[in-house]
Amino acid sequence: MKLLRSVVTSYPGIFLNPVVDVLYLVVLGLVAAQYSRVQAMEERFYGRPKNKAFTQTLWGIGLGLAGGLIASVLLVMVGVTVSDAGVSYLLPISLFLLLWSPRFLCFSYSGALVSLSYLVFGWPRVNVQAIMALVACLHAAESFLIRWSGAGCATPLYMPGKDGRTVGGFLLQRFWPVPLIVLFMIRVPDISRMTGLIQLPDWWPLIKAPLTPGPGTPVFQMMPIVAALGYGDMATSVTPREKAVETSRNLFLFSVILLGFSVAASRWTPFVWVAALFAPIGHEVVIRMGNRQESERKPGFVSDGEVVVLDVFEGTPAHAAGIRSGWRITAIGGQEIRGRQDLEAALMAPGDLVFTVVRPEEEKPREVSVKRTGTGPVGLIPAPGIGDSPLAVPHNSGPLLVFLRRLTGGKAS
C-alpha cells in the first residue's frame, strides 16, 4: 500500500522533467495529426466532421493520463526495472513504424524488434524480460482504455463486403499519449542517509533485474518516461461499443499471457525467446481474431427493403429526436420507406417530420417527431442498400506508405 500511494502521489510530478515534457509534446503532436486525418476524411465524405480533431485530442490527453497511471501502478507493483532495459529505443522505433501504419504505434512491435536484435546479433544490449513486461503492462492499460473509449472515435463508412456487396460499418481509431512512471536501479554509497525508503517483501520484484555494478547498496528509484498507444479496428457486424468490448477482452488476455512469459523469462533463459516472439505474434493474433469474427458474422448495417440508420450527426434534428445507429426507418409522414430513393423523396417535404422507426431491441414500431426548419438536412447517414458503392476501401497505411504508393502510381484510400 505504501508503494501504491507513492506511485499515485508521484504521478502528477512527471511533467516537472523538461525532457519528458519535450517527448510528450512530440507524441502529442503525432496524436493530434492522426485525429486531424480522421477529421479530414470525414469532411471529405460527408461535408462535416463527426469526430473533431481538437475534441478527440483533448480526450486523448485525459484518457492517456488515466491509462498512464494504471500502467504505472502495474509496472511498479510488478517491479519492472528499466535499468539497461533499452526502453530509450522503443519510442523512436514506434514513431518510425507509425509512418508505415498507425497500428504499429505499439511497443509490441518495437519491443520485439529491439529484443530479437539483441538475442540474434547481441546489439543493442537490452533487458528483454523488462521490455516484454513493460509491453504487457501497457497493453493491460490499453485494454481498459479501449473498453472505456474505444468506440468514442468511430467513422461511419460504406465498405466492400465479403460477398462483393457494399456494407455499412465503422472505422474505430484511438490514439493516446501516455506518460509513465517506471523503476530505475541505482546504487547508494550510504543508504542510512536516505529517507522515505519502502521495505518490500523478498518475492518482489517479480521481474528480476540484473544488479547494477559498482559500490553501494542497490535501490529502486521511480522515474518518468513517455509512451504512445494506438488502437485501430473495424465494426461491420456489431456496434462500435460491442466491438471495443470484444477487442478489450482479447487484448487483456494477451497482456496477461505476455506478462507471465516475462516473469518466467526473468528466471529461465529459454523463455526470453518465447516472450520476445510472442509479443508481435500474439498481438497479430488479437488483430486477426477480431477481423475473422467480423468476416464470419452477418453484416449489421445494410438496408434491405427498409432503411437502416448507419449513424447520426450530433447536434442535428435527427439526433435531437433520439434517432440512433441501428434503428430501422419504415415510414416518414405516413409514406412507406423501402430504400434510399423513398427516403430522399420523403425528406424533401418542408418542416417537421414524423418518422416511424423500429429500435434494434424492439419489434413494435414507434413514431418519432423530427423538428427542423425548411428542407434542411436531418443529419442521418443511411446504411447502404443494393447498388450503393463503397465510399472508401479502409486501410491502415501510414503517411510514408501512402506517399510511396502515390509516388509509384498506386492508389491510397
Buried (B, 14 or more C-beta within 10 A) or exposed (E): EEBEEBBEEBBEEBEEBEEBBEBBEBBBEBBBBBBBBBBEBBEEBBEBBBBBBEBBBEBBBEBBBBBBBBBBBBBBBBBBBBBBBBBEBBBEBBBEBBBBBBBBBBBBBBBBBBBBBBBEEEEEEBBBBBBBBBBBBBBBBBBBBBBBBBBBBBBBBBBBBEEEBBBBBBBBBBBBBBBBBBBBBBBBEEEEEEEEEEEEEEEEBBBBBBEBEEEEEBBBEBBBBBBBBBBBBBBBBBBBBEBBBBBBBBBBEBBEBBBBBBBBBBEEEEBBBBBBBBBBEBBEEBBEBBEEBBEEEEBBBBBEEBBBBBBBBEEBBBBBBEBBBBBBBBBBBEEEBBBBEBBEEBBEEEEEBEBBBBBEEEEEBEEBEBEBEEEEEBBBBBBBBEEBEBBBEBBBBBBBBBEEBEEEEEEEB
